[in-house]
Amino acid sequence: MRKIGLLLATMLAFAPVLPEVAVAQERVETLRMRPGATQTTVRGIVIGRISASYRLEARAGQRMSLDLNSRNTFLYFNVLDPRGRAIAREETQWDGRLPASGVYTIQIYLVRAEARRNRPAPFSLDVRIAGRGEGPGPAPGPDPAPGPRSWRVVGVAANDVLNLRESPSPRGFVVAEIPFDANGLRNLGCQDGQSWCKVRYRGQEGWVNGRFLRPE
């Protein structure tokens, strides 16, 4: 009996240990279009937490259009610019002008709750790159209408911030965060009355939602 016990102990000691939790993985592919082509379609599959990513080189000023198709309604993508900043989050369709030249990353993934079920999610992704990339056109300029010299921030919760954006749009890139009680925002002009206003704050210029501003 002692010999059997020793044999079992030895077998258990050298048995392979299986991980209790699967580690999230990512498959990365480089996407290249044929010469002269402006669009392509890729097909793949996401299983659980194993996401699929595609890297694509593009130039500043070009427009990227993406359309993700899948029977799984919990499948989404993010788009990262060449610096790794997200310019689109949790989308199935997106169209936007690219801010910089370099390699963009499209990450396709299942939301966490669905990924835990470990079900396969086949997909197709339509990718279109338009334009010659001669550089983005100028952002719409502010109206030269008279206004206060400076603004103060109002209506922002004490645990929140006012986003300073590169363009007058809720999808514009966030270049800085302005405290909820800030003042001294230099007025550089507004669009459509006061829907979006261009300001200078602590050396940085950008656009903020005008409904959170009051004359100082």
C-alpha positions as CSV (number, residue, x, y, z in Angstrom):
1,M,0.0,0.0,0.0
2,R,2.9,2.4,0.8
3,K,4.3,1.8,-2.7
4,I,0.9,2.6,-4.3
5,G,0.6,5.7,-2.2
6,L,4.1,6.9,-3.2
7,L,3.4,6.3,-6.8
8,L,0.2,8.3,-6.7
9,A,1.9,11.2,-4.9
10,T,4.7,11.2,-7.6
11,M,2.1,11.2,-10.4
12,L,0.3,14.2,-8.9
13,A,3.5,16.1,-8.3
14,F,4.4,16.0,-12.0
15,A,0.8,16.3,-13.4
16,P,0.3,19.5,-15.5
17,V,-1.4,22.4,-13.7
18,L,-4.2,23.9,-15.7
19,P,-4.8,27.7,-15.3
20,E,-7.9,28.7,-13.5
21,V,-8.6,31.8,-15.5
22,A,-8.0,32.2,-19.2
23,V,-5.7,35.1,-20.2
24,A,-7.1,37.6,-22.6
25,Q,-5.3,37.4,-26.0
26,E,-5.2,39.5,-29.2
27,R,-4.6,38.5,-32.8
28,V,-3.0,41.3,-34.8
29,E,-2.9,41.4,-38.6
30,T,-1.6,44.1,-41.0
31,L,-4.2,45.2,-43.5
32,R,-3.0,46.2,-46.9
33,M,-5.1,47.2,-49.8
34,R,-4.3,46.4,-53.4
35,P,-2.7,49.2,-55.4
36,G,-5.3,51.8,-56.4
37,A,-8.0,50.3,-54.2
38,T,-9.8,52.4,-51.7
39,Q,-11.8,49.8,-49.9
40,T,-11.6,46.2,-48.8
41,T,-13.5,43.6,-46.6
42,V,-11.9,41.4,-44.1
43,R,-13.5,38.4,-42.4
44,G,-12.6,36.9,-39.1
45,I,-13.9,35.5,-35.8
46,V,-13.7,36.5,-32.2
47,I,-13.9,33.9,-29.5
48,G,-14.4,34.9,-25.8
49,R,-11.6,37.3,-24.8
50,I,-9.5,36.6,-27.9
51,S,-9.9,39.8,-29.8
52,A,-8.9,40.6,-33.4
53,S,-7.0,43.7,-34.4
54,Y,-6.1,45.1,-37.8
55,R,-3.3,47.6,-38.4
56,L,-3.7,50.0,-41.3
57,E,-1.4,52.8,-42.5
58,A,-3.1,56.0,-43.5
59,R,-2.3,59.7,-43.9
60,A,-3.6,62.8,-42.1
61,G,-6.6,64.3,-43.8
62,Q,-7.9,61.0,-45.2
63,R,-11.3,59.8,-44.2
64,M,-11.8,56.3,-42.8
65,S,-15.1,54.5,-42.9
66,L,-15.7,51.3,-41.0
67,D,-18.8,49.0,-41.0
68,L,-18.8,45.9,-38.7
69,N,-21.3,43.2,-39.5
70,S,-22.0,40.2,-37.2
71,R,-24.9,38.2,-35.9
72,N,-23.6,38.8,-32.4
73,T,-24.9,42.1,-31.3
74,F,-22.3,42.4,-28.5
75,L,-19.4,42.7,-30.9
76,Y,-17.8,46.2,-31.2
77,F,-14.6,47.9,-32.4
78,N,-12.3,50.7,-31.1
79,V,-10.0,52.7,-33.4
80,L,-6.6,53.9,-32.1
81,D,-4.6,56.6,-33.7
82,P,-0.8,56.3,-34.3
83,R,-0.2,57.5,-30.8
84,G,-2.5,54.9,-29.3
85,R,-5.3,57.3,-28.4
86,A,-8.9,56.1,-29.0
87,I,-10.7,58.1,-31.6
88,A,-13.7,55.8,-31.7
89,R,-15.0,53.5,-28.9
90,E,-17.5,50.7,-28.8
91,E,-18.8,51.3,-32.4
92,T,-20.2,49.1,-35.1
93,Q,-20.1,51.9,-37.7
94,W,-17.8,54.9,-37.8
95,D,-16.7,57.5,-40.3
96,G,-14.1,60.2,-39.5
97,R,-11.3,62.3,-40.8
98,L,-7.8,61.1,-39.6
99,P,-5.8,63.5,-37.6
100,A,-2.3,62.2,-38.2
101,S,-0.2,60.1,-40.6
102,G,0.8,56.7,-39.4
103,V,-0.5,53.2,-38.4
104,Y,-4.0,53.0,-37.1
105,T,-5.3,50.0,-35.1
106,I,-8.9,48.6,-35.3
107,Q,-9.7,46.4,-32.3
108,I,-12.7,44.1,-32.6
109,Y,-13.9,42.5,-29.4
110,L,-16.8,41.2,-27.4
111,V,-18.1,43.0,-24.4
112,R,-17.0,41.4,-21.1
113,A,-20.2,39.8,-20.2
114,E,-20.6,38.1,-23.6
115,A,-16.9,37.2,-23.7
116,R,-17.3,35.1,-20.6
117,R,-19.7,32.8,-22.5
118,N,-16.8,31.9,-24.8
119,R,-19.0,31.7,-27.9
120,P,-17.5,32.3,-31.4
121,A,-18.6,35.5,-33.1
122,P,-17.8,35.5,-36.9
123,F,-17.7,38.9,-38.5
124,S,-16.9,40.9,-41.6
125,L,-15.4,44.4,-41.5
126,D,-15.8,46.8,-44.5
127,V,-12.9,49.3,-44.6
128,R,-12.8,52.3,-46.8
129,I,-10.1,55.0,-47.0
130,A,-11.0,58.1,-49.0
131,G,-9.0,61.1,-50.0
132,R,-5.4,61.8,-50.9
133,G,-4.4,62.9,-47.5
134,E,-3.4,66.4,-48.3
135,G,-4.0,67.4,-44.7
136,P,-7.3,68.0,-42.9
137,G,-9.2,71.0,-43.9
138,P,-9.3,74.0,-41.5
139,A,-11.7,73.7,-38.6
140,P,-14.7,76.0,-38.8
141,G,-13.7,79.3,-37.4
142,P,-15.5,81.1,-34.6
143,D,-17.9,83.9,-35.4
144,P,-16.3,87.3,-34.9
145,A,-19.3,88.4,-33.0
146,P,-18.7,90.5,-29.9
147,G,-18.7,88.8,-26.5
148,P,-17.1,88.8,-23.1
149,R,-13.4,89.0,-22.8
150,S,-13.3,85.8,-20.7
151,W,-15.6,83.0,-19.5
152,R,-16.2,81.0,-16.3
153,V,-17.3,77.4,-16.1
154,V,-20.9,76.7,-14.8
155,G,-23.2,73.7,-14.6
156,V,-20.5,71.1,-14.4
157,A,-20.7,68.7,-11.4
158,A,-18.0,69.0,-8.7
159,N,-16.7,65.5,-9.6
160,D,-16.5,66.2,-13.3
161,V,-14.6,68.3,-15.8
162,L,-15.3,70.3,-19.0
163,N,-13.6,68.8,-22.0
164,L,-11.5,71.1,-24.2
165,R,-11.7,69.6,-27.8
166,E,-9.8,70.1,-31.0
167,S,-13.0,70.7,-33.0
168,P,-16.5,72.0,-32.2
169,S,-18.1,68.6,-31.9
170,P,-18.8,66.1,-29.1
171,R,-16.7,63.7,-31.2
172,G,-13.7,66.1,-31.3
173,F,-10.5,64.9,-29.7
174,V,-10.1,65.9,-26.1
175,V,-6.9,67.9,-25.7
176,A,-7.4,69.0,-22.1
177,E,-9.8,68.8,-19.1
178,I,-10.9,72.1,-17.5
179,P,-11.9,72.0,-13.8
180,F,-15.6,72.4,-12.9
181,D,-15.0,75.8,-11.2
182,A,-12.4,77.2,-13.6
183,N,-12.5,80.9,-14.7
184,G,-10.4,83.1,-16.9
185,L,-11.1,81.1,-20.1
186,R,-10.1,83.6,-22.8
187,N,-12.9,84.1,-25.3
188,L,-11.8,83.5,-28.9
189,G,-15.3,83.5,-30.4
190,C,-18.4,81.2,-30.7
191,Q,-20.4,79.4,-33.3
192,D,-24.1,79.6,-33.8
193,G,-24.6,82.0,-31.0
194,Q,-23.0,80.0,-28.2
195,S,-23.4,76.4,-29.1
196,W,-19.6,75.9,-29.2
197,C,-17.0,78.4,-28.1
198,K,-13.3,78.5,-28.8
199,V,-11.2,79.4,-25.7
200,R,-7.7,79.6,-24.5
201,Y,-7.1,78.1,-21.0
202,R,-3.6,77.8,-19.4
203,G,-1.9,78.1,-22.8
204,Q,-4.0,75.6,-24.6
205,E,-6.7,76.4,-27.2
206,G,-9.7,74.4,-28.1
207,W,-13.5,74.2,-28.2
208,V,-15.9,73.7,-25.4
209,N,-19.7,73.3,-25.2
210,G,-21.0,76.8,-24.8
211,R,-23.9,75.9,-22.4
212,F,-21.3,75.5,-19.7
213,L,-19.9,79.0,-20.0
214,R,-21.0,82.3,-18.5
215,P,-19.4,85.7,-18.9
216,E,-16.9,86.5,-16.2
